[in-house]
Amino acid sequence: MEDKFLELQKKRRTIYALGKNVELTNDEIENLVKSAVKEAPTAFNNQSTRAVILFNEKHDKFWDIVVERLHQEVPDEDAYAKTVAKINAFKAAYGTVLFYTDMAIVKSFEENVPFYAEKFYDWSEQGMGIANYSLWLALTDNNLGASLQHYNPIIDELVAKEFDIPSNWRLRSQMPFGSIESPAGEKDYIEDNERFRVLDK
């Protein structure tokens, strides 16, 4: 049995200590992101996932927007100081990919395939998850670390304005990536008998 893919899955972890010591060029990373998203399956091949790749000052600006917006959410300055430290760890990364769902595509399939209309948003979320994971594995395969963040929806309007995002794109996740400056800790697993059932008779 081939297990290269399974080993890659084990290698992929959430990395919070990210840096800018990246050997790939921006063009190579761009191609990696495009390929990972394009090859990720979607329902009816509707290709509803969109991605915005941020490098350099655009990457920094995104996390500045996040930290400024979060100032309105935290209860006090001590909590905000912790928030700033957390966001600065993401800002220390090499770049960020913003993942969007094109809601115009979802709506068009709801209208044109009415029998499955109520399913298409759920299916777009599944496609989004696959695209997230596809890119995460591709980054891992190139010895880059990443994490998956969700500061939407409170940042959506600010980010859309700053980066001229189409109004029909809905922000779903953010993936800062970069060099692995410190590895993840051990991963715990629940017992197989709590998670799986094998029925053969």
N, C-alpha and C positions, 0 to 999 in steps of 0.2 A: 504494500500500500504506500502510495506517495504521501508524504506528510510535510512537504515544504510550505504549503499554505498554512497548515496548522501551526507550524513553528513560527511563521510570520505573525499569526494571530496572537501567539503567546508573547512575542517580542513587543507587540504594540501595547503601550501603556499610556495613561494620562501623565504627561510630563509638565510640571509647573515651573521647574527651573530651566527656562529657555534662554538661549543666547543668540548672538549674531555671528558665531563662528561657522558659517555655512559655506561649503565648497561649491555647491551648485550655483549656476548663474541665475539671474532673474528669469531669463528666457527659458532655461531648463525647468525651473519651478512652474512657470506659466504653462508650459507644455504638459507637465505632470498633472497640474490641476485640471486643465482642459480634458486630458485623456481620462482621468479618473472619473470626472463627472459625466462625460459623454458615454462612457462604457457602462455606467451604472444603470440598471434597468428601471423603467417606469411603466406604470399601467398603460396599456394600449400604446406603448411607446410614445406617450404624449410629451415626454422630455420637458417636464414642468420645472425642473431645478435650474436655478441661475446661480452664478458665483461672481463675486467681485474680489479681485486680488489686490491687496494693499501692501505696498513696499515703502520704505523710507519715510518721508514726512507724512505721507497719507496714512501709513500704519500708525505713526505717532499721534496724528490728529484724531484718528478713530478712538484711541484709548483715552485721549484727553476729553473727548466728548462724553465717553462713558463715565469717567471719574467726576466730571463736572455735574453731570445729570444725577449721579448717585448722591451728591451732596444734599439734594432735596429729599432723599429717602431715608437716610440714616438718622437715628434719634439724637446723637450728640457728637461733639468734636472728637472724643476718644474713639468712638465707633468709626467715624469718618477717617481718622488716621489709619486705622486698620484696613479700611476699604481702599485708601490710597496706596498702601503697601501692596495689597493684592493686585490692584490694577497695574501698578508699576512693574510687577512681575510679568504680566502679559505684554506690557509695552516694551520690556527688555527683549522680547522675541524678535526674530528676523522679519516676520511679516504676519499678516492675518488674511484669512479668507472669510468673507461674509457669504453665507448661504441664504438664498431667497427662493420662494416659490412664486412662479408667475401665475397669479390668480386669474388672469385673462384666459390662460390655457385651461385651468381647472373649470372655469365657468363655461367655456366653449364646449368642453366634453360633457358637462352636466346638461347642456342644452341639446347637444347633438346625439347623445346616447342616453336618453331619458330613463331607460330601464335601469341603468346603474348610477343615475344622477346623485343619489345620496352617498355613494361610495367614493366618488372621485377625490373629495378632499382628504379622506382617510388614506386613500391610495397615494396621494401626493406626499403625505407625511411619511409613508413607508418608503417612497422613492427618495425623499430627502434623507432619511436615515441611512439608506444604502449608499447614497452619494457621500455623506459624511464619513461613513466607515471605509468606503473605497479610497477616498483621498487619504484618510488616516493611515491605512495600510500602505499606500504608495509612498507616503512620507517616511513611514517606518522602514520600508524596504530600502530607502535611501539614507538611512541612519539619521533621520531628523525626528525630533520630538514634536508633540502637539498636545493640545487639550481642546475640549469642546465646551464652549460657553454659551450662555443664553441670557443676554441682557435685554433682549427684546421682551415686551414691546415698548418699554419706557424710552428707549433711545431711537425708535424707528423714525420719527419725524425729523429729528435733528440730523441723523445720518443721511436720510434721503435728501435733505436740503443741501448738506455739505458735499455729497458725492453725486448729486444729480441722478438719483435712483428713480426709475419709472414708478409711477403711482400704483401700478398693478402688481408690483413686486412686493411680496410680504417677507420680511426678515424672519428667519427661523433659527439661525445659529451662527456662532462666530468661532473660528478656529485659528488661534495664534499658533505659530510654528517657528521652529528654529533649532539651533544646536542643543544637544542634551547636556546641560551643565551639571546636573545631578540626577541620578536615576530614580525611578519610582521605587517605592517600598514593596514588600511582599504583598501578593494578591491573595485574598482569602476566597475560598469557594464553598458554597453550601454542599451538603452531601448529595451525591448523585441520586440516591433513592428519594430525595425530596423534590428533585427537579425533572427526572426522566421516568418514563414508563416504556417498557418494551413489550409489545404484545405480539406473540407469534403463534398462538393457537386459538 
